[in-house]
Each structure stands twice: as C-alpha cells, then as structure tokens.
Amino acid sequence: MEEINVKRLKLALGIERKIVGVHFFDTKKAFSEDMTEAFLGKRSVCGMVRLAQEGVCVKASSENFGCSSGGEALGVLERGNIETEDFILEASGLYRDPDVVKSVSRGMCKRKSCFGVLFAPLEKMTAADVVILIVNARQAMRLVQGYSYYYGTSPDFKTVGNQAACSDLIARPYVYQNMNISFLCRGTRVNLQALDGELGVAMPAVQFGRVAEGVIETLSFVESESKKNEILDRLDDPMALGREVEMHTSYMKRMEDREKELASNLFN
C-alpha cells in the first residue's frame, strides 16, 4: 500500500525512519482472517510503533498491550472508571489541580471498541487506517504545507505531552479524520529513541496520498536552491518524484512577478 507515495515522500523530505501504518480489526473474525502472524508477548503502543519502524509487522489483541492507557485509547481494552483514573492522575504531578486533571482526561481521544490492531511499515500493508511519521521540525513543516496545498488551513492540533503515540498519533487522527501533530511524550521518546528535535505527525490514511502529493507540488516553490540540490542528489532519476524539480524559482518570486503584472496592467 502506498509504496510509491512512501518512496517519493522520503526522497523529497529526506525522512530516514520508516513510515508506519496502523490498521484496526473491529472483530475477532477480521483479526483471524488477516494473514499476519499474531504477536507474542506484551508491549506498549509506543513499543509496537517502534517495532513497525524496524520493519516488523505487529498484529496485537488485548493480551498484548502492556500499557493499559494505550490499549484503552485504541479501543482494544475497556476503559476503567474515569473518576478513579482522575484520582490516580492527580498524583502524577503533571497538572496543577483536579479541574485541570479532568480537562486533560476528558480531552484524551479514545477510539471506540475494537478487537485488535496491526502496526507495520506502511509500504508492506494492503490496508491502513492511520499513518504515523516521526520527523524533525522542518520535515513537519513541509508535511503541513503538503496538507495545506489540498485542504487549506490546518486543523487545531491537540496534544498535552502525554499519551503521544496512542492518543495524539493514532486515536485522534482516526476519530476526527484529520492530521494531528504531537511533540511526543516521555514514554514515546524513550521507546522510539526519538531525538530532541523530532516530533510526530499523523493523519488518516485516506489523506496520506494527497499530503505526499502536496509536498511534491510545493517543493520547487518552498525549498532553497541548496535544498533542491540535496534532493536531486538523492534521486536516481530526475523524474523520480513524478515531476521536475524547478530551479531558480520560489513562492516569493512568483508572488512578486504576479504583483508586477497587476501593477503593469493598472498603468496600461
């Protein structure tokens, strides 16, 4: 699934980590019919995403989730009593008072109940519901520009620095069917061995192709000449991105040319 878009996006942005796809199995039957071997053992959601980045396909059901909050966010585990959760969360020291705790716990996105989840490199999948990219800040900027090329103003990104992989990067894009950005959290950073300058960008899989295309369509107008040369050095074929990389142009130059054209028309 999406092999061409994955390849082109990685070439355009220089992304080194594998792009991860997440697919939900609503029923035990759908879980069993999938040919991927069932995962053995327990991992957090962050740990499963890391395995997928390493090229492993992880098909997990309720018995495989070592982190209850992650399993609850994905709908694989039944949510516990929310008042009890609030009482425990108050002890974390992360939030000033019970009112803030409630706003955070109520704001955490959780998917409806499902039987299991598949985590895998996107290019290995035949179907996906959510796409996750762990990227640096500049690459995140370009992904947002690719989104905006087709969809306009980006949605309000929501994150609290906690439950980054499960809530920010999987449940929220799935439930709201829109892109989200996460600055990650301690657990996700540890599990993914994320660098200080890395963050997460995720989107429903149905948006991935257009975002990838938007990145490529805006490349010649956003990137500097030196960046364009870096990109060209990564290409085996000048048309590997599906379109030519245009040199000596930029969005500012195009806008200035249009402004001059308008001025010329006004005085002629």
C-alpha positions as a LaTeX table, in Angstrom:
\begin{tabular}{lrrr}
\hline
Residue & $x$ (\AA) & $y$ (\AA) & $z$ (\AA) \\
\hline
Met1 & 0.00 & 0.00 & 0.00 \\
Glu2 & 1.23 & 3.48 & $-0.89$ \\
Glu3 & 4.71 & 2.23 & $-1.92$ \\
Ile4 & 5.17 & 5.00 & $-4.49$ \\
Asn5 & 3.99 & 7.78 & $-2.17$ \\
Val6 & 6.18 & 6.48 & 0.66 \\
Lys7 & 9.22 & 6.40 & $-1.62$ \\
Arg8 & 8.58 & 9.85 & $-3.10$ \\
Leu9 & 7.88 & 11.46 & 0.27 \\
Lys10 & 11.04 & 10.04 & 1.80 \\
Leu11 & 13.08 & 11.25 & $-1.17$ \\
Ala12 & 11.50 & 14.70 & $-1.08$ \\
Leu13 & 11.97 & 15.21 & 2.66 \\
Gly14 & 14.95 & 13.01 & 3.47 \\
Ile15 & 12.96 & 11.06 & 6.06 \\
Glu16 & 15.10 & 8.27 & 7.50 \\
Arg17 & 12.62 & 6.43 & 9.73 \\
Lys18 & 10.07 & 4.05 & 8.24 \\
Ile19 & 6.58 & 5.48 & 7.85 \\
Val20 & 4.20 & 3.41 & 9.99 \\
Gly21 & 0.68 & 2.36 & 9.18 \\
Val22 & $-1.95$ & 1.35 & 11.74 \\
His23 & $-4.96$ & $-0.80$ & 10.90 \\
Phe24 & $-7.86$ & $-1.67$ & 13.21 \\
Phe25 & $-9.65$ & $-5.03$ & 13.30 \\
Asp26 & $-13.19$ & $-4.43$ & 14.53 \\
Thr27 & $-13.95$ & $-8.13$ & 15.03 \\
Lys28 & $-12.17$ & $-11.32$ & 16.05 \\
Lys29 & $-13.08$ & $-12.76$ & 12.64 \\
Ala30 & $-11.31$ & $-9.93$ & 10.80 \\
Phe31 & $-8.31$ & $-10.33$ & 13.11 \\
Ser32 & $-8.12$ & $-14.07$ & 12.46 \\
Glu33 & $-8.55$ & $-13.76$ & 8.71 \\
Asp34 & $-5.58$ & $-11.40$ & 8.40 \\
Met35 & $-2.56$ & $-13.47$ & 7.37 \\
Thr36 & $-0.08$ & $-11.60$ & 9.60 \\
Glu37 & 1.21 & $-13.82$ & 12.41 \\
Ala38 & $-0.18$ & $-12.80$ & 15.80 \\
Phe39 & 2.28 & $-11.03$ & 18.08 \\
Leu40 & 3.58 & $-12.84$ & 21.16 \\
Gly41 & 4.29 & $-11.06$ & 24.41 \\
Lys42 & 3.37 & $-7.61$ & 25.69 \\
Arg43 & 4.41 & $-4.17$ & 24.52 \\
Ser44 & 3.24 & $-0.61$ & 24.94 \\
Val45 & 1.71 & 1.09 & 21.91 \\
Cys46 & 4.95 & 3.10 & 21.63 \\
Gly47 & 6.90 & $-0.16$ & 21.59 \\
Met48 & 4.70 & $-1.58$ & 18.85 \\
Val49 & 5.23 & 1.55 & 16.74 \\
Arg50 & 8.97 & 1.18 & 17.25 \\
Leu51 & 8.89 & $-2.45$ & 16.05 \\
Ala52 & 6.99 & $-1.31$ & 12.95 \\
Gln53 & 9.67 & 1.31 & 12.32 \\
Glu54 & 12.20 & $-1.51$ & 12.47 \\
Gly55 & 10.29 & $-3.38$ & 9.75 \\
Val56 & 8.28 & $-5.77$ & 11.94 \\
Cys57 & 4.55 & $-6.33$ & 11.39 \\
Val58 & 2.82 & $-6.45$ & 14.79 \\
Lys59 & $-0.71$ & $-7.87$ & 14.98 \\
Ala60 & $-1.87$ & $-7.35$ & 18.55 \\
Ser61 & $-5.00$ & $-8.10$ & 20.56 \\
Ser62 & $-5.93$ & $-7.24$ & 24.14 \\
Glu63 & $-3.48$ & $-9.71$ & 25.68 \\
Asn64 & $-0.52$ & $-7.99$ & 24.00 \\
Phe65 & $-0.96$ & $-4.49$ & 25.40 \\
Gly66 & 1.44 & $-3.86$ & 28.26 \\
Cys67 & 0.17 & $-0.31$ & 28.79 \\
Ser68 & $-3.48$ & $-0.11$ & 29.81 \\
Ser69 & $-3.89$ & 3.56 & 28.84 \\
Gly70 & $-2.58$ & 2.83 & 25.35 \\
Gly71 & $-4.88$ & $-0.16$ & 24.92 \\
Glu72 & $-7.83$ & 1.92 & 26.13 \\
Ala73 & $-7.02$ & 4.78 & 23.74 \\
Leu74 & $-7.06$ & 2.36 & 20.80 \\
Gly75 & $-10.26$ & 0.71 & 21.98 \\
Val76 & $-8.70$ & $-2.73$ & 22.48 \\
Leu77 & $-9.01$ & $-2.58$ & 26.26 \\
Glu78 & $-12.16$ & $-1.49$ & 28.06 \\
Arg79 & $-11.82$ & 1.86 & 29.79 \\
Gly80 & $-11.76$ & 1.81 & 33.56 \\
Asn81 & $-13.68$ & 4.08 & 35.91 \\
Ile82 & $-12.90$ & 7.65 & 34.86 \\
Glu83 & $-13.16$ & 9.05 & 38.40 \\
Thr84 & $-10.59$ & 6.51 & 39.56 \\
Glu85 & $-8.37$ & 7.45 & 36.63 \\
Asp86 & $-8.64$ & 11.11 & 37.60 \\
Phe87 & $-7.72$ & 10.33 & 41.21 \\
Ile88 & $-4.62$ & 8.42 & 40.09 \\
Leu89 & $-3.66$ & 11.06 & 37.51 \\
Glu90 & $-3.78$ & 13.76 & 40.20 \\
Ala91 & $-0.81$ & 12.07 & 41.87 \\
Ser92 & 1.35 & 12.39 & 38.73 \\
Gly93 & 2.35 & 15.97 & 39.45 \\
Leu94 & 1.76 & 16.89 & 35.81 \\
Tyr95 & $-1.32$ & 19.05 & 36.39 \\
Arg96 & $-1.99$ & 21.85 & 38.84 \\
Asp97 & $-5.33$ & 20.84 & 40.28 \\
Pro98 & $-8.26$ & 18.41 & 39.88 \\
Asp99 & $-10.01$ & 20.69 & 37.37 \\
Val100 & $-7.02$ & 20.59 & 35.04 \\
Val101 & $-6.78$ & 16.82 & 35.51 \\
Lys102 & $-10.42$ & 16.47 & 34.44 \\
Ser103 & $-9.94$ & 18.67 & 31.38 \\
Val104 & $-6.98$ & 16.56 & 30.33 \\
Ser105 & $-8.56$ & 13.16 & 30.97 \\
Arg106 & $-11.77$ & 14.18 & 29.18 \\
Gly107 & $-9.74$ & 15.61 & 26.33 \\
Met108 & $-7.73$ & 12.44 & 25.71 \\
Cys109 & $-9.02$ & 10.93 & 22.49 \\
Lys110 & $-10.12$ & 7.29 & 22.61 \\
Arg111 & $-11.34$ & 5.11 & 19.76 \\
Lys112 & $-14.48$ & 3.00 & 20.06 \\
Ser113 & $-14.07$ & $-0.66$ & 20.94 \\
Cys114 & $-12.24$ & $-2.98$ & 18.54 \\
Phe115 & $-10.67$ & $-6.44$ & 18.74 \\
Gly116 & $-7.12$ & $-5.79$ & 17.63 \\
Val117 & $-4.61$ & $-3.61$ & 15.81 \\
Leu118 & $-1.93$ & $-4.08$ & 13.17 \\
Phe119 & 1.22 & $-1.94$ & 13.23 \\
Ala120 & 3.53 & $-2.22$ & 10.20 \\
Pro121 & 5.69 & $-0.33$ & 7.74 \\
Leu122 & 3.13 & 1.40 & 5.52 \\
Glu123 & 4.63 & 0.06 & 2.29 \\
Lys124 & 4.05 & $-3.52$ & 3.50 \\
Met125 & 0.34 & $-3.02$ & 4.20 \\
Thr126 & $-2.65$ & $-3.72$ & 2.00 \\
Ala127 & $-4.91$ & $-1.53$ & 4.17 \\
Ala128 & $-4.32$ & 1.11 & 6.83 \\
Asp129 & $-6.44$ & 3.48 & 8.86 \\
Val130 & $-3.78$ & 5.85 & 10.24 \\
Val131 & $-0.28$ & 6.85 & 9.08 \\
Ile132 & 2.43 & 7.92 & 11.55 \\
Leu133 & 5.62 & 9.80 & 10.72 \\
Ile134 & 8.37 & 10.62 & 13.22 \\
Val135 & 10.21 & 13.57 & 11.72 \\
Asn136 & 12.23 & 16.66 & 12.53 \\
Ala137 & 10.62 & 20.09 & 12.81 \\
Arg138 & 11.45 & 21.13 & 9.25 \\
Gln139 & 10.01 & 17.94 & 7.80 \\
Ala140 & 6.89 & 18.50 & 9.89 \\
Met141 & 6.60 & 21.99 & 8.38 \\
Arg142 & 6.72 & 20.51 & 4.89 \\
Leu143 & 4.07 & 17.92 & 5.75 \\
Val144 & 1.78 & 20.69 & 6.98 \\
Gln145 & 2.44 & 22.61 & 3.75 \\
Gly146 & 1.57 & 19.45 & 1.80 \\
Tyr147 & $-1.65$ & 19.19 & 3.78 \\
Ser148 & $-2.47$ & 22.86 & 3.23 \\
Tyr149 & $-1.91$ & 22.55 & $-0.54$ \\
Tyr150 & $-5.08$ & 20.44 & $-0.74$ \\
Tyr151 & $-7.01$ & 21.13 & 2.43 \\
Gly152 & $-6.20$ & 24.75 & 3.31 \\
Thr153 & $-5.82$ & 25.91 & 6.88 \\
Ser154 & $-4.62$ & 23.11 & 9.10 \\
Pro155 & $-6.88$ & 21.87 & 11.90 \\
Asp156 & $-6.31$ & 22.74 & 15.54 \\
Phe157 & $-3.61$ & 20.34 & 16.64 \\
Lys158 & $-4.20$ & 18.91 & 20.11 \\
Thr159 & $-1.61$ & 17.45 & 22.45 \\
Val160 & $-0.71$ & 17.63 & 26.14 \\
Gly161 & 2.72 & 15.98 & 26.13 \\
Asn162 & 1.25 & 12.68 & 27.30 \\
Gln163 & $-0.10$ & 9.54 & 25.57 \\
Ala164 & 1.55 & 10.75 & 22.41 \\
Ala165 & 1.56 & 7.59 & 20.31 \\
Cys166 & $-1.77$ & 6.12 & 21.35 \\
Ser167 & $-3.96$ & 9.23 & 21.72 \\
Asp168 & $-2.23$ & 12.00 & 19.72 \\
Leu169 & $-0.95$ & 9.97 & 16.77 \\
Ile170 & $-3.47$ & 7.15 & 16.42 \\
Ala171 & $-6.81$ & 7.70 & 18.15 \\
Arg172 & $-7.21$ & 11.41 & 17.35 \\
Pro173 & $-6.43$ & 11.24 & 13.60 \\
Tyr174 & $-8.72$ & 8.23 & 13.34 \\
Val175 & $-11.65$ & 9.62 & 15.32 \\
Tyr176 & $-11.55$ & 13.14 & 13.83 \\
Gln177 & $-10.27$ & 12.08 & 10.40 \\
Asn178 & $-7.69$ & 14.82 & 10.24 \\
Met179 & $-3.99$ & 15.44 & 10.69 \\
Asn180 & $-2.53$ & 15.90 & 14.16 \\
Ile181 & 0.90 & 16.88 & 15.42 \\
Ser182 & 2.40 & 15.65 & 18.67 \\
Phe183 & 5.51 & 16.85 & 20.45 \\
Leu184 & 5.65 & 13.31 & 21.84 \\
Cys185 & 5.89 & 12.36 & 25.50 \\
Arg186 & 8.50 & 10.83 & 27.75 \\
Gly187 & 7.40 & 7.24 & 27.13 \\
Thr188 & 7.18 & 7.65 & 23.37 \\
Arg189 & 10.56 & 9.38 & 23.20 \\
Val190 & 12.19 & 6.59 & 25.22 \\
Asn191 & 10.55 & 3.77 & 23.27 \\
Leu192 & 11.24 & 5.30 & 19.85 \\
Gln193 & 14.67 & 6.59 & 20.87 \\
Ala194 & 13.47 & 9.91 & 19.49 \\
Leu195 & 15.96 & 12.73 & 19.12 \\
Asp196 & 15.27 & 16.00 & 20.92 \\
Gly197 & 14.36 & 17.68 & 17.63 \\
Glu198 & 11.92 & 15.00 & 16.48 \\
Leu199 & 8.12 & 15.10 & 16.74 \\
Gly200 & 5.21 & 13.12 & 15.43 \\
Val201 & 2.84 & 13.84 & 12.57 \\
Ala202 & $-0.11$ & 11.54 & 11.90 \\
Met203 & $-3.10$ & 11.53 & 9.62 \\
Pro204 & $-5.91$ & 9.25 & 8.46 \\
Ala205 & $-4.57$ & 7.01 & 5.71 \\
Val206 & $-7.05$ & 8.48 & 3.22 \\
Gln207 & $-5.17$ & 11.81 & 3.44 \\
Phe208 & $-1.67$ & 10.41 & 3.06 \\
Gly209 & $-1.55$ & 10.32 & $-0.74$ \\
Arg210 & $-2.73$ & 13.90 & $-1.09$ \\
Val211 & $-0.37$ & 15.16 & 1.61 \\
Ala212 & 2.54 & 13.42 & $-0.15$ \\
Glu213 & 1.48 & 14.93 & $-3.47$ \\
Gly214 & 1.09 & 18.35 & $-1.86$ \\
Val215 & 4.65 & 18.15 & $-0.52$ \\
Ile216 & 5.96 & 17.41 & $-4.00$ \\
Glu217 & 3.78 & 20.03 & $-5.72$ \\
Thr218 & 5.10 & 22.75 & $-3.40$ \\
Leu219 & 8.72 & 21.56 & $-3.34$ \\
Ser220 & 10.11 & 23.81 & $-6.08$ \\
Phe221 & 8.48 & 26.89 & $-4.57$ \\
Val222 & 9.42 & 26.32 & $-0.92$ \\
Glu223 & 12.88 & 24.78 & $-0.98$ \\
Ser224 & 16.05 & 26.83 & $-1.35$ \\
Glu225 & 18.46 & 26.14 & $-4.20$ \\
Ser226 & 20.79 & 24.26 & $-1.84$ \\
Lys227 & 17.92 & 22.10 & $-0.57$ \\
Lys228 & 16.83 & 21.37 & $-4.12$ \\
Asn229 & 20.36 & 20.20 & $-4.93$ \\
Glu230 & 20.31 & 17.95 & $-1.86$ \\
Ile231 & 17.04 & 16.45 & $-3.06$ \\
Leu232 & 18.37 & 15.94 & $-6.58$ \\
Asp233 & 21.40 & 14.14 & $-5.15$ \\
Arg234 & 19.00 & 11.62 & $-3.55$ \\
Leu235 & 17.26 & 10.88 & $-6.86$ \\
Asp236 & 18.39 & 8.12 & $-9.22$ \\
Asp237 & 16.12 & 9.65 & $-11.86$ \\
Pro238 & 15.38 & 13.41 & $-12.16$ \\
Met239 & 11.69 & 12.49 & $-12.51$ \\
Ala240 & 11.64 & 10.09 & $-9.56$ \\
Leu241 & 9.27 & 12.42 & $-7.70$ \\
Gly242 & 6.78 & 12.36 & $-10.56$ \\
Arg243 & 7.57 & 15.92 & $-11.59$ \\
Glu244 & 10.63 & 18.02 & $-12.31$ \\
Val245 & 12.40 & 19.94 & $-9.55$ \\
Glu246 & 12.38 & 23.55 & $-10.78$ \\
Met247 & 15.45 & 25.62 & $-10.01$ \\
His248 & 15.64 & 29.42 & $-9.63$ \\
Thr249 & 12.07 & 29.87 & $-8.54$ \\
Ser250 & 10.27 & 30.37 & $-5.24$ \\
Tyr251 & 6.82 & 31.23 & $-3.99$ \\
Met252 & 8.04 & 34.73 & $-3.10$ \\
Lys253 & 9.40 & 35.28 & $-6.63$ \\
Arg254 & 6.15 & 34.01 & $-8.16$ \\
Met255 & 4.13 & 36.37 & $-5.97$ \\
Glu256 & 6.41 & 39.32 & $-6.79$ \\
Asp257 & 6.05 & 38.56 & $-10.52$ \\
Arg258 & 2.27 & 38.47 & $-10.14$ \\
Glu259 & 2.32 & 41.76 & $-8.22$ \\
Lys260 & 4.37 & 43.39 & $-11.01$ \\
Glu261 & 1.95 & 42.00 & $-13.58$ \\
Leu262 & $-1.00$ & 43.53 & $-11.74$ \\
Ala263 & 0.76 & 46.87 & $-11.43$ \\
Ser264 & 1.63 & 46.85 & $-15.13$ \\
Asn265 & $-1.98$ & 46.15 & $-16.07$ \\
Leu266 & $-3.21$ & 49.01 & $-13.89$ \\
Phe267 & $-1.00$ & 51.57 & $-15.64$ \\
Asn268 & $-1.53$ & 50.36 & $-19.20$ \\
\hline
\end{tabular}
